[in-house]
Amino acid sequence: MEDNKVRLQKFLANSGVASRRKCEELILEGKISVNGKIVNELGIKIDPTVDKVEYCGKLIYNTEKLVYILLNKPIGYVTTANDQFNRDTVLDLVKVKERVVPVGRLDMYTSGALILTNNGDFVYKVTHPKHEITKTYTVTVHGIITNEAVEKLRQGVEIEDYVTRPAKVKILKTDEEKNISRLEITIHEGKNRQVRKMCEAVGSKVIALHRSKIGDIGIKDLKLGSWRYLKDYEVKKLLNT
């Protein structure tokens, strides 16, 4: 029935494969097959109730229920669905029947808030820079940080080939005996290892890094390694930010 048909990239995105734009790339790269035949052009529609869709040989199921999960990621887990080095991944912690993927990344040595979902469009919208969703980190650095360094972080620092946008930064604690400082840094961007690189740019090496919030959604009630479903109002707030 024509009424049951949807565009292939939409089906893939809603099944949690990737964002819709990324799914279009996968189709054009010939990584998607429908009923055993590789498709490499856009505009194709499928009937999820009868057509067999595969991504790199793996069957993609029609996911009707969309789920949004908040995880308090421990150190030592990588933020990928599959790891080529066979390391522990965040999917080893989140056991659900839906095929979820991480929304953005936290490096292996960073703990804290991470969202996972099977809604590819949500992934795209939340990670797109125009939404400017804040991420708040608790950062422990070596040494006693100066007010001058904090002001530089607030104004933006040069990292490789770009200058970071203004950030909210405050000193939570300094300990002269242990020679460490603890900061809270809130950024809108999400570039690779950005907070670590920001601190290095002002001469402070990060000892520990923890993401405490995504937007207004915190994890203080979640133990490390545990997760919960996001509430409807939390999902809407992220999308409407």
C-alpha positions in Angstrom: 0.0 0.0 0.0 1.3 3.5 -0.9 0.0 4.9 2.4 2.5 2.7 4.3 5.5 3.8 2.3 8.2 6.2 3.6 11.4 7.5 2.2 14.3 5.1 2.8 16.4 7.7 4.6 13.6 8.6 6.9 13.1 5.0 7.8 16.8 4.5 8.5 16.9 7.7 10.6 13.8 6.7 12.6 15.3 3.3 13.2 18.4 4.9 14.8 20.9 4.2 12.2 22.1 7.8 12.0 20.8 11.3 11.2 18.7 11.6 8.1 21.5 13.5 6.3 24.0 10.8 7.2 21.6 8.1 6.1 21.4 9.8 2.7 25.2 9.6 2.5 25.0 5.9 3.4 22.5 5.3 0.6 24.7 7.1 -2.0 27.7 5.1 -0.8 25.9 1.9 -1.6 25.8 0.7 2.0 22.0 0.1 2.1 20.1 -2.7 0.4 16.4 -3.2 0.0 15.1 -6.8 -0.4 18.7 -8.0 -1.2 19.4 -5.3 -3.8 21.9 -2.4 -3.1 20.3 1.0 -3.6 22.5 4.1 -4.3 20.1 6.8 -5.2 17.8 9.0 -3.1 14.0 9.3 -3.5 13.3 5.6 -3.0 10.3 4.7 -0.8 9.9 1.5 1.1 7.1 -0.2 3.0 8.5 -0.9 6.5 5.9 -3.7 7.0 7.1 -5.8 4.1 10.4 -4.6 2.7 13.7 -6.0 4.1 16.2 -3.2 4.7 19.9 -3.9 5.5 22.8 -1.7 6.4 26.2 -3.3 5.7 24.5 -6.7 5.8 22.6 -6.1 9.1 18.8 -6.2 9.1 17.3 -2.9 10.2 14.0 -3.3 12.1 11.1 -0.9 11.9 11.2 0.9 15.2 7.8 2.4 16.0 8.6 3.4 19.6 11.1 6.3 19.9 13.2 6.3 23.1 15.5 8.8 24.7 17.9 7.7 27.3 20.1 9.7 29.7 23.2 7.8 30.8 25.8 8.7 33.5 28.8 7.4 31.6 31.7 6.1 33.6 35.4 6.5 32.6 36.6 3.6 30.4 33.7 3.3 28.0 33.9 4.6 24.4 31.0 6.5 22.9 30.4 4.3 19.8 28.0 1.6 18.8 30.8 -0.7 17.7 34.5 -0.4 18.6 37.2 -1.8 16.3 39.5 -2.4 19.2 36.8 -4.4 21.1 36.7 -1.9 24.0 33.7 -1.5 26.3 31.1 0.8 24.8 28.2 2.8 26.2 25.9 0.2 24.7 27.2 -2.4 27.1 25.6 -0.3 29.8 22.3 0.5 28.2 20.4 -2.7 27.5 17.2 -2.0 25.6 15.5 -3.7 22.7 15.6 -0.6 20.6 18.8 0.1 18.5 20.0 3.3 20.1 22.9 5.5 19.2 24.8 8.2 21.2 23.9 11.8 20.7 27.3 13.4 20.4 30.4 12.0 22.1 32.4 11.9 25.3 35.9 10.6 25.1 36.9 7.4 26.9 38.4 9.3 29.9 35.4 11.6 30.4 32.5 10.7 32.5 29.0 12.1 32.8 25.8 13.0 30.9 25.2 11.3 27.6 22.0 10.9 25.7 21.2 7.9 23.5 18.2 7.5 21.1 16.8 5.7 18.1 15.5 8.9 16.6 18.0 10.0 13.9 16.3 13.3 13.4 16.6 14.1 17.1 20.4 13.4 16.9 20.8 15.8 14.0 18.7 18.6 15.6 20.3 18.4 19.0 23.9 18.3 17.7 23.4 21.0 15.1 25.3 24.2 16.2 22.3 26.4 15.5 20.5 25.0 18.6 23.3 26.1 20.9 22.5 23.5 23.5 24.8 24.1 26.5 27.0 21.4 28.0 28.3 21.9 31.5 31.5 20.3 32.8 33.2 19.9 36.1 36.9 20.1 35.4 39.8 19.4 37.7 43.1 20.8 36.5 46.7 20.6 37.7 47.9 23.8 39.4 46.2 26.8 40.9 44.5 28.5 38.0 44.7 32.3 37.8 41.9 34.8 37.3 43.6 35.9 34.1 43.4 32.3 32.7 39.7 32.1 33.7 39.0 35.4 31.8 40.7 34.0 28.7 38.5 30.9 28.8 35.4 33.1 29.2 36.4 35.3 26.2 37.5 32.4 23.9 40.9 30.8 23.3 42.6 29.7 20.1 42.6 26.0 19.6 44.4 24.7 16.5 42.5 26.4 13.6 39.7 28.1 15.4 38.8 30.3 18.4 36.3 29.0 20.9 33.1 31.0 21.5 32.6 32.7 24.8 32.1 30.3 27.7 30.8 30.5 31.3 33.6 29.7 33.7 33.7 29.8 37.4 36.2 28.5 40.0 34.6 25.9 42.3 37.7 25.1 44.4 41.4 25.6 44.7 43.6 23.3 46.8 47.2 24.6 47.3 48.2 21.5 49.2 47.2 19.1 46.4 48.1 21.8 43.7 44.8 21.5 41.9 41.9 23.7 40.8 38.3 22.7 40.1 36.2 24.6 37.6 32.8 24.6 36.1 32.8 25.3 32.4 29.7 25.7 30.2 30.0 25.7 26.4 27.7 25.8 23.4 30.1 24.1 21.0 31.0 20.4 21.0 34.2 20.0 19.1 36.5 17.1 19.7 38.1 17.2 23.2 37.2 20.9 23.3 37.3 21.4 27.1 40.6 19.6 27.5 42.1 21.7 24.7 40.7 25.0 26.1 42.4 24.3 29.4 45.6 23.3 27.7 45.5 26.6 25.8 45.8 28.5 29.1 48.5 26.2 30.5 46.3 24.0 32.6 46.4 20.2 32.2 43.1 18.4 32.8 43.2 15.7 35.5 39.5 14.8 35.5 36.6 15.8 33.4 32.9 15.2 34.0 29.9 16.4 32.1 27.3 17.3 34.6 24.5 18.7 32.4 23.2 18.8 28.9 21.1 21.9 28.7 19.2 21.9 32.0 19.2 18.1 32.3 21.5 17.0 35.0 22.6 13.6 36.3 23.2 14.2 40.0 20.5 11.6 40.8 22.1 9.0 38.5 24.8 6.7 39.8 27.8 6.2 37.4 26.9 3.5 34.9 23.1 3.9 35.4 20.5 5.4 33.1 16.9 6.5 32.8 14.5 7.5 30.1 14.1 11.2 29.4 10.7 12.6 30.2 8.6 14.0 27.4 9.0 17.6 28.6 12.8 17.1 28.6 12.9 15.9 25.0 10.7 18.9 23.9 12.9 21.3 25.8 16.0 20.1 24.1 14.3 20.3 20.7 13.0 23.8 21.3 16.2 25.3 22.8 
